[in-house]
């Protein structure tokens, strides 16, 4: 059995790992020079009591609790996290920063429908929900339509969000996970809101999915480039399911 599988199967090891991960996040934040850009729009929505969805790529998950606090203060936020053991580690880590979680994913099937109901209930209560459009298993930086469907049904906007760090390690995982290093220069960057009309048909939903995917990729890559870093590309078409590959090809040719 591989070492990481032994860790996630042990309650004691999982608790220790979450505590260490939260401590590392604090170390990176305290030793680095971080700034937030574009936070005015979400701050205005929060001041007016309007809920919204935050969308960010799975690879950029680690430091996002800090930009939320910079923009929202002590206001609550809920993050959709997959219910498998890896997701539990992420969930328990971010609770160290006062962020609640919604277990599940918005994929097809009964579990996805239940997660979507919890997301809608949270948004209708006036709270903010964070989602990774390419989570929990990818393909990397390719959005599913779950975030669009949630925004459409709840009638709330989607704010793209990313961060980058000048000193980092990029893992060779499916998402190319980003680990910022201590004493880094970092940028949290919010994009312009994306609005989803409740009356959209399937073609309109697909167009909005592509809009979100493109906006979030552009925001993320431009943030990397401003720090002199190599931009991480989305998963290639050959890595995508056939249906999504055809949809993207059609969009590019259109």
Helices and strands as residue ranges (DSSP letters): H 3-9, H 11-31, E 33-37, H 40-47, E 53-55, G 58-60, H 64-72, E 77-81, H 85-94, G 95-97, E 100-103, H 110-124, E 128-131, H 146-154, E 158-165, E 168-170, E 178-180, E 185-194, H 202-226, G 237-239, H 242-253
